[in-house]
Amino acid sequence: MTNAESNGATSPSLLEVQGLYKYFDVSRPWLRRILTGQPRMILKAVDGVSFKIRRGETFGLVGESGCGKSTIARVVVGLYDQTRGEILFNGRPMNARSRKEKQARDDCRMHMIFQDPFASMDPRWRVRNIIAEPIKAFNLAKGRAAFQQQVAELLVQVGLSARDGEKYPHEFSGGQRQRISIARALSMNPDFLVCDEPTSALDVSVQAQILNLMKELQRRLELTYLFISHNLAVIHHISDQVGVMYLGRLCEVADKRTLFGRPQHPYTRLLLDTVPDLDITGSRRQPVAGEVPNPINPPPGCAFHPRCPLAFEPCSIDAPRLRPSEGAMVACHAVEKNQR
């Protein structure tokens, strides 16, 4: 039974993202633009994304590289400010100003696990100092003995030894370093973790160990995850709800069983066709053709229409919106007109 099933469909939303936009100005310097007559160049990394994550669930974001998944993660935790839109955490708006005003109350309840565990750690620090840093920053323990005890408990909780706190990051394997990253994230007793491809740099067998650890911690500590990955097998294993992204927009959102069992958007179908057929059914598969368009100059209408096998005239004119369709939310003119 999934967390979604055990909590029921009426579980309150812990995180709500409403009409989120994040644009980056990637123009050349002003003087060069004046001399060469070049216009400003705006990269639309996230272009109007909305979703909700119920308490105790995992919402998986999946899509090709460059679709805006990691940008959403960084906006949610406050590393980037949104261009437009609103993020509600536990019913309260989260933005640059509110983060400063409510840092002690809200920010310690939200943490991020990064893709590269080695790059996100200071190699000159011992592991005990890396894990204790958030505890000290948010004043979550008093005295040296309390710090040491809390760090030791966190290391044991993620499957390491309390003695490992005396070592440096380079003395651990990739999987062990990711366990340290998880321990650091848990040091603030968070409700919500943003996981930005936390297993992509690990071997397959180690990936499974980390994913199982995260599922066990979620069950035991009642955590909520925003889990980002380009690996559909990982998303299927960890997620309750799944959002499929393409060029800064969500094209399909559904619960895991619906999305993997009955995909509707052509892009979702093509993504699933890239998964190896382990059952060797012999069914024809169509790989994802073409390249992702330039987000600085995206095609008009539906951004996927140049690669879509179901594209017809409206697709190159109007951008589709997410609409209910057979238990999912799908942004596709062909699905809406039942041309599947």
N, C-alpha and C positions, 0 to 999 in steps of 0.2 A: 504494500500500500504506500502511495506517495504522500508527501507532506500535504499536498493539495487535497487529497482524498481524506486524510485524517483530520485536517482542519476544517474541511467543508468549504463550499463555494462562497460562503458568506464571510470568510476571513477578511478582516480590515486590511486596507492597503497601508504598508509601511512607507513605500516610496511611490510617488506619482510624478511622472515627467509629462508636462503639458506644453505642446507646441514648441519644442526645443530647437533653436537654431544656433549654430556656431560657425561663423565665417572668419576666415583669416585673410588679412591683406598681404598678398605676396607680390605686390608691385615692386618694380625697380625703384631705385632712389628718385626723388622728385626731379632733380636737375636732369638726370638722364632721360626721364620720361618727357620732359619739356623739349630737350634737344632732339629726341628721336620721334616725338609725336606719338608715343605709346600711351594707351589708356591705363587706368588702374586695373589691377588683376585681383579678383576676389575669389578665394577658394571656399566653396560651400561644403564644408566638411560634414555638417549635420544640418539637414534642411527640412525642419518641421516634423520632429519625432515625438510621439506620445505613447506612453505605456504605463502600466501599474504593476507593482510587485506586492503580492499579499504577504503578510507576516508569516514567516516560517517556510516560505517557498524559495525556489531558485528560478530566476528568469534568465534564460540563455539567449545571448545575442550572437548570431552567426552570419557570416558573409565573407566574400573575398577580401583580400588585403586592400586597404584604402577605402573601405566603404563607410568609415566613420565610427566603428565600434569603440575603439580605444579613446577617441575624442569624447564620446558620450561618457565613458568611465571617468575621464579626467574632469569633465564638467560637473558630474554628479558629486565627486569628492572635493571640488573646489580648487583644483589645480588650474583650471581655466574658468574664466567668467563666460557665461552664455551671452550670445549676441541678442537673443530674444527668447521668450518663453519662461516657464516657471517650473521649479523643482520643489515638491512638497515632501518633507520628511516627517513622518508621524503627524501629518496634517498641518505642519508649519512650513512657510516658504523658506527655502535655503538659497541665499545669494551672497555676494561678497560682503554686504553690510551686515546681514543677519548672522553670518559666520563669525564675524568679529564680536558681535553683541552676545552671541549665545555659544561661544566656543566651548566653555566648560560643560554646557548642558547637552549639546548636540554633536559636536565634532568628535568627542571621545566615543560616541556610539556608532561611528561610521569609520571604517578603515579600508585600506586598499592593499591587495596582494599583487605584486608586479610580475611581469613576464620573466625577467631575468633576475633571479635571487641574488646573484653575485654583484651585479651592477647596482642593486638597491641597498647594499650594505657597505659600510666603511671598512675596508680591508685592514685598517690599523686598529680597529676596536675588537676587543674580545666579545664573544657571543653574549655573555651576560650583560655587557654594557649596551649592546644593540637592542636586546629585548627590554632592558630596563629604561631605555630612553623615553618611550611614551609614558611609562609609569611615573617617571620624575617630572616630565613636562606637564602632566595633568594632576600631579600631586595625589596619586592613587595609593601610596603607601608611605608609612612613616618609619624612618630609621633604617639602618643598614641591614639589620637582621630581617626585617619585613621585606625589603627589596630582594634579598638573597633567597628567601623562602618562596616568594612569588615567582621569581625567575626559574627556580628549580622545579616548581610545580608545572609551569608552562612547558618546560622542556620535556618533562615526563608525559605531559598530556599529548604532545605531538609525536611520541614514540622515540624520543631521545633520552639521554641520561643527564642527570643533574650535573655530572662532572664535565659534560660537554660545554658548559658555560665558560670554562677557562680557556677554550680553544679559540682560534681565529677562523674566519670564514673559509680561507683557502684550504683548511684541513678537512673539509667535508666534501662529499659528493654533491652533484646537482640536486638530487632528491632530498638529501639531508639539509642542504641550504634552503630549499623551499619549505621544509618543515620549520626551520628557524624563522623564515618570513611569516609563516602562519602563526607561530608562537608570538612573534612581535605584534601581529595584528590582534591576537586575542588578549594581549596584555592590558588592553583598556576595557575589557568586558563589553565588546561592541554588540549591537543588535544586528548590524548590517555590514556585510563585507562586499566590496567590489573586487572581483577577481579578473584581472586582465591577462588572459591566456596564461594562467599560472603553470600549466603543464606542457606548453608547446616546446620548451627547450629540453625536455626530459625524454629518456628512452621509454618505449611503450610499456614495459613492465613496471617501471617506476611511476609512469603516469597513472596506472591503475591503482597503485598503492596510495598516491597522493589524493586521487579522487575518492577512494574509499575512506581515507582519513577525513576528508572534508565532509563527506556525507554523514559519517559517524559523529563528528563534532557538531554538525548542524542539528542532528537529532537530539544529542545530549544537551547542547547549549541553546537550542531554539533559535538558531541563527537564520538570517535571510540573506540570500546571495543574488547579486547581479554577476552572472558568469559569462565571460566573453571568450569566444574561441572561433577559429575557422574550421575546426575539426568536428564534423557532424557526429562521429561516433562518441566523442567526449560530451557533446551537447546532449545526445540521447541518453547517456549514462547519468548525467548529473541534474538535468533540468526537469522542472514541472511544466513551465510555460516557455515557449520559444518564439523569438522574434527574428525574422529573416531580413537582413538589411542589404540594400543595393544603392550605392552612390548617395549616401547620406539620408536615405529614406527607408522606412519599413515597408516591405511589400507584402508580408504575411505575418500574422500573429495567431498562435493557436496553442492549445495544450499539446504536450509531447505526443500523446497517442494519436491525436487527430492529425498533427502535422506530418509525422512520419508514416502514418498509415494511409492518409488520404490527402496528400499535398495538392494544392489547387493552383497556386501561382506558377507560371511557366518557369520562373527562375528557381523557385524551390524545387520543382521537379528536376530541372537540369542539375542542380547541386546534388540532389539525392542520387542521380544517375552516375555521379563520379565516385560514389562509395563502392568498393569492390563487392562483387556478387559472390559471397562465400558459399551460398547454397548451389552455385553453378546451375542456375535455372535455364540458362541459354536464352533469356529474354534480350531483345535488342535494347541497347542503351545509346543515348545520344549525348555526347560530351558537351560541356559548355563551350560554345563557339565564340570567336571574336575576343576583343579586349574591352576592359572596363573603360568607358569614356573619360575624358579629362574633366575633373570636377570644377575646373576653372571655367570651362566652356561646355557645360553639359548639353546633350541634345534636347530639343523642345519636347513638350508632352511628357510621356513616360520615358524615363531615362533608360529603361531596358529595351525599348522597342527596336533599336538597331540590331539586337542579338536575339530577339524573340521570334520563335517559329509561329506564334499565333497573332502577330501584329497586324492590325488593319488601320484604316485611315485615322480614326479618332486618337489612336495611340501616339501619333506624331504631333498632335495638336494640344490635347488636354492632359494634364498630369492626373492620374487616377487617385482617388482617396480611399482610405481603408473603409470597407463596408462589410457588414456581416454576410457570411456565405457558408452554409453547412457547418456551423459550429466554429468557424474561424473568422478572422478579420483579414480581408484580402483587398489589395489595391491593384486591380487589373480590369481594364475595359472588356477583355475577352471573357473573363470569368463572369463579369456582370451581365454580359449579353449571352451567357451560356454557350460560348463558342469553343468550349474545351473539348 
